[in-house]
Amino acid sequence: MTVRDAMHVGVVSCDPSTTVLEAVRLMNEKRLRSLVVLDFDCGLAGIVSEMDIVAARLVHEGGKPWDQMTVGEIMTNRVLTVTPDMSLQDAARILVNHRIHRVVVSDPDDLCKPIGILSLGDIMRYLERLERGEETAAETAPSEAKPTKRAKRARRATRRPTASTRKKTTRKRTVRA
């Protein structure tokens, strides 16, 4: 099992001068929990997540309105990277030891070039697919592996108790005088 098996391929990015409001719009539009921040020199400058935005909204640093702040002001500068060929166990250990939710996956030949993101959720979904005996992520791209709304509804329906399996309960009624 390697990082490549579980990661999200592709990166949606912004630059440090992007306003927080623009970043929120982009994250909502693309249905993302984080954006990779790329600078003009090397590439990887940081990462901005939902938590960074929530913190900016609650703190209002320097009296500046949160929606006028830039991503560069609130992003996490210290970004850990992994390579696609790293073992999933080693990547999970990095996430747990550093108490972070995601790492940037970089091209091994150019660490400044992000090619994907690996989150704790990605690892959990991959392990769940393996446990169910489904094909590995290498055979199915992560975007294709997401269940549709219809599949989610069907799975939820199978978990609901039916009239025959539901425990019968009796309620005690108290009478007040």
N, C-alpha and C positions, 0 to 999 in steps of 0.2 A: 504494500500500500504506500503510495507516494502522494505528495502534495497535489500533483497533477490530477490524481483521481478524484479529489474532492473540491478543488478550488473553483471559483468563478472566473472564467476566462474573460479577458477584456477589462479595461479600466475606464471609468468615467472620471474625468479630471477637471480641475479648474486651476487658476493661478492665484497667488497670494493676494492680489489686488481685487479679487472678486468680492462683492459685498455679501454679507451673511444672508441677506434676503434673497439675493440671486442664487446662492448655494441652496437655500431651502427650496426655492422653486424648482431647481434642477433635480434635487433629491426626490421631491414629490413627483415630478414628471416621470422620472426614470424608476421610481419606486425603490430607492436605495437608502441604506442606513449610513453610508459614508461616501466621501469623495477623496480621491488622491489629489494632493496639491503638488503641481509641477512648477518649478521655477524656470527661468530662462536660460540658466547655465547648464547644469548637469541634468536636471530633471526632477528627481524626487525631493521635494521640500518638506512635506509633511502629510498629514491626513486630518480631515475634519469629519467628525461623526455627529450623530444626533445628540449625543451627550455633551459634546463641546458647544453645540448651539443652545441646548437647554441651559447649560451653565452660563453662557453669555447673556441669555435672556434674563436669567435670575439675578445676575451679579451687576450688570450695567457698568462695566469698568470705565473709569474716568468720566463718568457722567454722559458719555456719548450714547445715543440711542442704539440699542442692540442691532437693529436692522440696518444701521449705517456703518457698523463695524465691518472690517474686512476679514476674510478668511485667514489671512496672515496673522491677524491679531489674536485669533482664538484657536487656531489649529494646534495639533500635537506635533511638535517639531521632531521629537525622537521617534522615528519610525523604524520598526524592525522589519527586515526583509528575509525571505526564504527563497529557495530555488525550487522549481517544479519537480526536480528529481530527489529532493530531500524526503526522508521517510515521514509519513504522516504522524507517527509516534513522536519523532523529534520535534516536528512543528507544533504538535499539541503541547509538548513539554515546554516549549518557548512561550506559548500563550499562557499557560498556567503559571509558570515561574515568574513571568513579568506582569501577571494580572492584567492582561489586555484581552480585547475581544477579537482583534483581527490583525493580520500581518499582510504586507504587500508581497506578492510573488514577483520576483524579478528574473530577467533573463540572466543565466549564469555568465554569459560573456559580457554583459553590460548591466551592472547592478543599478545603474541610474535609469534603466528602462523597465518600468513596471508592465507586467503582462497579465496580472490578475490579482485577486484578493482571496485570502483564505480566512474564514471566520470560525469561531467555535460552532456556530450553527451549521456551517457547511460540513464540518467533521461529523457532527451528530447525524445529519441527514444521510451522509455517506455510510456511516456505520449501520444506520437503520435499514438502508437498502441492502447492505450485505447480509444483515440478519434475516431479512425477508427472502433472501435468495435471489434478489433481482440482479440484473447485469451491473457491472461496475461502471463508475463514472467515466472511465476511459472509453467505454463503448457508447455512452450516451452523454452528450454535452449537458452541463448543469442547467442551462436554460430549458432544455427539452425534458429534463428529469423532474421539473416541478409539476406536481399534480394539478389538473384543471379543477375548476370549481365543481364541475359535475362529479369528478372522481372523489373530491373531498366530501361532497354531500353524500355520496354512496357509502363511503367509508364510515362517516358519522352515523348514517342510518343503520349500518350493521352493528354498531356498538350500542344502540339504544335498546333498552330492555323491552321485550314484547309482553303482551298480556299474560302469556303462559309462563314467562320466566321471571316476571316481576313478583317480588315478595308481597304478600298481602299483609298490610299493617292495619291495626285497629287504633283508633284515636280514643283517648279517654276524654270524656267531656265532664267538665266540672260545672255543677249547678250552683249559682250564687243566690243566696237568699236576700 
